[in-house]
Amino acid sequence: MNDVSATGAARSAHNSTALRVLARLGFAVNGLVHILIGALAIGIATGGGSTDADQSGAFRQLASSPGGVFLLWSVVIGMFALGLWLLISAFLMKGGDSKRQWARRGAEAAKGLTYFALGSTAIPFALGGSSDSSSSTSSLSADLMANPVGLVVLMVAGVAVVGVGAYFVYKGATKKFTEDISLPREPLRKAILGLGVSGYVAKGIAIGIAGVLVVVAAITHDPSKSSGLDGALTSLTELPFGVVLLIVIAIGLIAYGLYCFVRARFARL
């Protein structure tokens, strides 16, 4: 298949009504996952729950609920469809100077691969199994720490995660997320802006803390400190006023989840 036919096929898939509908489903199920993570984080803060406050914890809760298998497969399909749509968008992206264009393509492709990873995480639960993302993160960190090169990779990964968290905070604080959606009129417009700002900032802080823990794990050669989002949120309870901060972040993650539902409706696809 030559470049012209490949581009044509990609454009046809990108404009497909079915793929766009499934991509919107991806935003919606991503919102559901974040709402569950926020609820689990509140449980940790109040001492009323022991389930991991991360994607695995959210999927585990879905698996144990009525109709959970259907919801989990919806998560898988929606995440994969959204990931595919973003990858195709990256391939078809045009405009601007070449360096900026490739940077934007890389960003879109990275987001697409992230949604593929989330969908893959849900598959074991949909099939009746389970997994522990915190243990997997610690195990991967331990493997990387086994040699100097791996240690450097782990350090760089941690710094990159902190950077992603900082970008989320920036995107929320500057309301840059409004470029992704078609905002409706007031009063719904103001409510959506509130959800977006609080959601992006809260998620950015949570991601940033997770990245810091990865860096700390690399510096101290202690893989147990690199425990993903769950470890990042749980670690807050050990700080002065940490429980209050955890509750605030949890509410922000729920707000981000609600924003994702809004984005499923108003996203510019």
N, C-alpha and C positions, 0 to 999 in steps of 0.2 A: 504494500500500500504506500503510494507516494505522499508527500507532504500535503498536497492540495486535497486529496481524498481523505486523509487523516483529519485535517482541519475541518472539512465538511462534515465528517462523521461526528467529530467532537461538538461542532456547533449544533447539529441536529439533536444530539443527546442533551446538550445544554438547554435548548429551547423546548425540550419535551415537557409536556404538561404533567405527565406521570412523575418524572424525576423532580420537577419543581414542587409538586404536592408532597412527595416523600421527603424532599429537603426541608420543607416547612415542618413536616412531622419530626424531623431530626431536631429542629430548634425546640419543639414542644417537649419531646422526651428528655432533652438536655435540661429543660426547665424543671421537669419532674424530678430528675436526679438531684439537682441542686437544692430543691425544696426539701427532699429527704435528707440530704447531707446537713442542711441547716438545722432540721429538726433533731437529727442525731447529735449534732454539736450542742444543742440546747440541753439534751439529755445528759451529755457528759458534764456540762457546766453545773447542772442542778443535782448531779449524782443520781439521776433517775434512769440512766441507761448505760449499757456497757458495750453496745455495738459500735464498731469502727465508724467514725465520722468521715467516710470517704466513699468513693464509687462502689467498692466492694460491699461496704455496709449498706448502701442504698439498694444495691442489687439483691443482697441477702434479704432485706426487708420486703422488697417486691416479691421475691420467690416464696416468702411465707404468707403472703396475702392472697385472698380469693382473686382468681383471675390473674395472678402474678405471672404465670408463664406467658400468657398473651401479652401482657405489658412488657415483659422482658424481650420477647421477640420483636415487639414494636420498637423497643429501644435499639435492638440490633439493626433492624431494617432502616430505621430513621437515621441512625448515626452513620451507617454505611452510605446511604443515599446522600446525606449532607456532605460527607467526606468526598464522595465521587464528584458531586456538583462543584465543590471548591477546587478540586484538582483540575477539573475541566476548565473552570473559570481562570485558573492560573495559566493554563496552556493557551487560552484564547486571549489573554490580556494584551492590550495594545496601548500605545500612547506614551509620551514622555521620553526622556533620554534613556539609553539602553541600560545604564547602571541602575537607575531608579526603577525601571520596568522589571529588571531581574530581581531587584530587592522585593518589589511588590509581589512578583510571582512566587518567590521563595516564601514570603509570609503566608500567602494563600495556600500554598502547597503544604506548609507546616501545619496550618489549621486543619486542612483536610486529613492529613495523616493522624492528627490528634483525635479526630472524630472516629477514624478507623480503629484506633487503639481502644477508645472507649467502647465501641461496638464489640470489639473482640473480647474485652473484659467481661461483657454481659453474656457472651455465648455459654461459658461453663454453667452459669446459673440457670440460663434458659433450658439447658440440657439436663438439669437436675443436680449438677455438681456445685462446687464452690471454689473460691480462691481467696487469698488474703493478700491484698496489694501492699500492705505495710511489711509483711514478711518477705514478699517478693522484692521490694525495694531494698530492704536490709541485706538480703541474700546477694542481690546484684552489686550492692556497694561493697560487700565483703569480697566478692570475686574481683572487682576492680582494684581493691586495695592490695591484692596479692602481688602486684608488681608496680614499680615506679610510674610506668606509662599509664597504667590504669588509674593510679592515684591522681595524676594530672588531669586525666579525662573526667574523673569524678569532680574534681575542683572546678574545672571549666563548666561542667554540666550544672553544678550548683550555682555558679555565678550567672549562667544563662537563665536559669529558672528565676533567680532574683530579678533579672532584667525583664523577664516576661511579667512578673508580678508588678514591677514598677510601671510597665506599659499599661497594664490594666488600670492601675490607679490614675495614671495620666489620662487614659481614654475616658474614665469616668469623670474626673475632676474638670476636664475641659469640654465634656459633653461631645467628644469626637464620635461617640457611638451613634449619634444622630445621622451620620453619613450612611449608616447601614440600613436605616428604616425610613419609611415615609410617614412622618408624624401627622396624626390627625389633629383636628381643631380642639380648642379648649372645651370643657375642662379636662378631657382625657389626655391632652398633650402634656399638661403640667404633671399629672400623675405618672405618666410614662417616663418623663425626665427624672422625676424623683426616684423611681425604681432603677433606672439606668445608672444614675450617679452613685447611689448607695450600693447597688449591686456590684458594679465594676470595681469600686474602691475596696469594698469588703473582700471580693474575690482576689484582687491584687495583693492585699495584705496577707491573706492566707497563703497564696502561692509564694509570696516573698519569704514568709517565715519557713515554708518547706524548703526553699532554696538555701536559706541560711543554715538550716539543719544539715543539709547535704555538705555544705562547705565545712561546717564544724566537724562532721563525721570524718571528712578527709583530713583535716588538720590534726584531729585527735586519734586518728586511726581506729575509730570506734563505729563500726557499721550499724550498730543498734540505734544510733542517733539519727540515722538517715531512714526515716520511717514514713515518708510521704505526707499527704495532706492530713491524715488522721493524727500522725505524730506531731505535726505542726500545730494543729488545733488543741490537742491534749496538752502540749507543752505550755500553753498559755495559762493553764490552771495553776502552774507552779510559780507564777509571777505575782507580785503585789497588784491587786485589782485585776488579776488575770481572768478571773471568772466573769467579771463584768465585761471585760474586753471580748472574751469568747462569746458571750451572749450577743453583744453588739455585732460581731462578725457573723454569727449564725443568722441573725435577723437580716443582715446584709446579703448573705448567701440565698436566703429565702426570697429576698427582693430581686436578686439576680435571676432566680428561677422564674419568678413571675414576669420579669422583663423578657425572658426567653419565650414565654407563652405569647407575650405581646409581639415579639419579633417574628414568631411563627405566622402571625397575621399580617404584619406590616413590613416584613423584610423586603428589600429591593432585590428581587431575583431576576 
